[in-house]
């Protein structure tokens, strides 16, 4: 067969393929475009406060990434694959914390596989990742994962990973996963502690007031308590969260509430 005849045959087969599958390809392209229109509408809602990554859990690939922290993070000078954004992120994660992060992702992904579509709508994962910044220090970032799109069989097709830099440096690593607590026992010690933490109503109210910039003197006036009494409240809350700072305790509480209510990091 000559090159000319071979070319004609290849073109013929190509036309057959397009005639057979064009409607399917067009449909998929339209669906993909629709998903990203929805995504951009969400991302552009107000002032951006976090980074967004769209992850395909089946193919283990990133299909979309938009970071606002490139200027802060200290990426290696040489990349083996500049498109492999997950590897790049892992390279600047504190080594011990990376083990924790990988364990969290592995366990949460395995659990996600057991959920149907309706159950997976409530699926959320929140955990602390320590990333290397340009000052040579590891800084805590919170990552929040939730499903974004499902296929026709009800399986999760795309996951959103929101990342936000925390304004504290001394928060302990922990994770919160929407497991059925009867079917799962949290193995990470501090995460288990927070999972079982029972705060008094007055402690919750104090943390909410503190979050709204109501500090010790104002709290003392509103609660009609002495500054010493308010300090004792702070110490009790810090002991519950195993921290030395009410600001850090408040941050941990806010992250727990965000996970519980499904509030996005964008609004955090």
C-alpha positions in Angstrom: 0.0 0.0 0.0 1.4 3.4 -1.0 1.7 6.3 1.3 -1.1 8.1 -0.6 -3.4 5.1 -0.1 -2.5 4.8 3.5 -3.2 8.5 4.1 -6.6 8.2 2.4 -7.5 5.1 4.6 -6.4 6.9 7.8 -8.5 10.0 6.9 -11.5 7.7 6.1 -11.2 5.9 9.5 -10.8 9.3 11.2 -14.1 10.5 9.6 -15.8 7.3 10.7 -14.6 7.8 14.3 -15.7 11.4 14.3 -19.1 10.5 12.9 -19.6 7.8 15.6 -18.3 9.7 18.6 -18.5 13.4 17.9 -21.8 13.7 19.7 -20.3 12.0 22.8 -17.1 14.1 22.7 -19.1 17.3 22.2 -21.3 16.3 25.2 -18.3 15.7 27.4 -16.7 19.0 26.3 -19.9 20.9 27.0 -20.2 19.2 30.5 -16.6 20.0 31.3 -17.1 23.6 30.2 -20.3 23.9 32.3 -18.5 22.6 35.4 -15.7 25.1 35.1 -18.2 28.0 34.5 -19.8 27.0 37.8 -16.4 26.8 39.4 -15.2 30.2 38.2 -18.5 31.7 39.3 -17.9 30.3 42.8 -14.2 31.3 42.9 -15.0 34.9 41.9 -17.6 35.4 44.5 -16.2 38.3 46.5 -12.6 38.6 47.5 -10.4 35.5 47.2 -9.1 34.3 50.6 -8.0 30.7 49.7 -6.4 28.6 47.0 -8.5 26.1 45.0 -7.5 22.8 43.5 -9.8 20.4 41.6 -8.7 16.8 41.9 -9.9 13.7 40.0 -9.8 10.9 42.6 -10.1 8.1 40.1 -7.3 9.2 37.8 -5.3 10.8 40.7 -4.7 14.0 38.8 -5.2 17.7 39.3 -7.5 19.2 36.6 -7.5 22.8 37.9 -5.3 24.7 40.3 -5.3 28.3 41.4 -3.0 29.3 44.2 -2.7 32.7 45.9 0.3 31.6 48.0 3.1 31.1 45.4 4.9 34.2 46.6 5.0 32.9 50.2 5.9 29.2 49.6 9.5 28.0 49.0 9.2 25.5 46.2 12.4 23.6 45.1 14.5 25.3 42.3 14.2 22.2 40.1 11.0 20.3 39.4 10.9 16.9 37.8 7.4 17.6 36.5 6.1 21.2 36.8 2.6 20.0 36.1 2.6 17.6 39.0 1.3 20.1 41.6 0.6 17.5 44.3 4.2 16.3 44.2 5.4 19.9 44.4 3.2 20.5 47.4 4.4 17.3 49.1 8.0 18.3 48.6 7.5 21.4 50.7 5.5 19.7 53.4 7.2 19.1 56.8 8.3 15.4 56.7 6.5 14.2 59.8 3.4 16.2 58.9 3.5 14.7 55.3 3.0 11.2 56.8 0.0 12.5 58.7 -1.4 14.2 55.6 -1.0 11.1 53.4 -2.6 8.9 56.0 -5.5 11.4 56.2 -6.0 11.4 52.5 -5.7 7.6 52.2 -8.3 7.0 55.0 -10.7 9.6 53.8 -10.6 8.4 50.2 -11.2 4.8 51.2 -14.2 5.9 53.2 -15.5 8.0 50.4 -15.6 4.9 48.2 -18.2 3.4 50.5 -20.7 6.2 50.2 -23.5 6.6 47.8 -24.2 10.0 46.1 -26.5 11.3 48.8 -24.2 10.3 51.6 -21.1 11.7 49.8 -22.8 15.2 49.7 -22.1 15.4 53.4 -18.5 14.2 53.0 -15.9 16.7 54.3 -12.3 16.5 55.3 -10.3 19.2 57.1 -6.7 18.8 58.2 -3.6 20.9 59.0 -0.7 20.9 56.6 2.7 22.4 57.4 4.2 24.1 54.4 7.7 25.5 53.9 7.8 29.2 53.3 10.5 31.4 51.9 11.7 32.4 55.4 12.7 28.8 55.9 10.0 28.1 58.5 7.1 25.7 58.2 3.7 27.4 58.6 0.3 25.8 59.2 -2.2 25.8 56.4 -5.7 24.3 56.6 -6.9 22.1 53.7 -10.6 21.5 53.3 -11.8 18.8 50.9 -15.4 18.1 49.6 -17.0 16.6 46.5 -17.7 19.0 43.6 -19.1 16.8 40.8 -20.6 13.3 40.4 -20.8 11.0 37.4 -24.0 9.3 36.1 -23.4 6.4 38.5 -23.3 8.6 41.5 -19.6 8.3 42.0 -17.5 11.3 43.0 -15.8 12.6 39.8 -14.2 15.8 41.2 -13.1 16.9 44.6 -12.4 20.5 45.6 -9.3 21.1 47.9 -9.4 24.5 49.5 -6.2 25.8 51.1 -5.8 28.7 53.4 -2.9 30.0 55.4 -3.7 30.2 59.1 -2.8 33.4 61.1 -1.3 31.3 63.9 2.0 29.4 64.0 1.5 27.1 67.1 -1.6 25.2 66.2 -1.3 21.4 66.5 -1.9 19.2 63.5 -5.3 17.5 63.5 -7.9 16.3 61.1 -11.7 16.1 61.0 -13.4 13.6 58.8 -17.1 13.0 58.4 -16.9 9.4 59.4 -19.7 7.4 60.9 -18.2 7.3 64.4 -19.7 3.9 65.0 -17.8 2.5 62.0 -14.6 4.3 62.5 -12.2 5.0 65.4 -9.9 8.0 65.0 -6.3 6.8 65.5 -4.7 10.2 65.6 -4.4 11.2 69.3 -5.1 15.0 69.1 -7.8 14.6 66.5 -9.5 12.0 68.7 -9.3 14.4 71.6 -11.0 17.2 69.6 -13.6 14.7 68.3 -14.6 13.9 71.9 -14.2 17.4 73.2 -17.3 18.6 75.1 -17.3 22.4 75.7 -19.6 24.2 78.1 -22.1 26.5 76.6 -20.5 29.5 78.3 -17.1 28.5 76.8 -18.7 28.3 73.3 -20.3 31.7 73.8 -17.0 33.2 75.0 -15.1 31.8 71.9 -17.8 33.2 69.6 -17.5 36.6 71.2 -13.7 36.4 71.0 -13.9 35.5 67.3 -16.0 38.7 66.8 -13.2 40.8 68.3 -14.6 40.9 71.8 -11.4 40.7 73.9 -10.8 40.3 77.6 -11.7 43.8 78.9 -14.9 44.0 76.8 -15.8 40.4 77.8 -15.3 41.3 81.4 -17.8 44.2 81.1 -20.4 42.2 79.1 -20.2 39.2 81.4 -20.0 41.3 84.5 -17.0 39.3 85.6 -13.6 40.4 86.8 -10.6 40.3 84.5 -9.2 37.6 86.7 -12.4 35.5 86.2 -12.2 35.9 82.4 -8.6 34.9 82.5 -9.6 31.7 84.3 -12.2 31.1 81.5 -9.4 31.5 79.0 -7.2 29.0 80.9 -10.0 26.5 81.1 -10.6 26.7 77.3 -6.8 26.5 76.6 -6.6 23.4 78.7 -9.4 21.8 76.8 -7.7 22.5 73.4 -4.3 21.8 74.8 -2.9 25.2 73.8 -1.2 28.1 75.6 -3.1 30.9 73.8 -6.8 31.8 73.6 -6.3 33.0 70.0 -5.1 29.5 69.0 -7.9 27.8 70.9 -10.4 30.1 69.1 -8.8 29.2 65.7 -9.1 25.5 66.4 -12.8 26.0 67.5 -13.6 28.0 64.4 -12.1 25.2 62.2 -14.2 22.6 64.0 -17.3 24.7 63.5 -16.6 25.2 59.9 -16.2 21.5 59.3 -19.3 20.7 61.3 -21.5 23.2 59.5 -20.0 22.7 56.0 -19.0 26.3 55.8 -16.4 27.0 53.1 -13.0 28.3 53.9 -13.8 31.2 51.5 -16.2 32.4 54.2 -13.9 31.6 57.1 
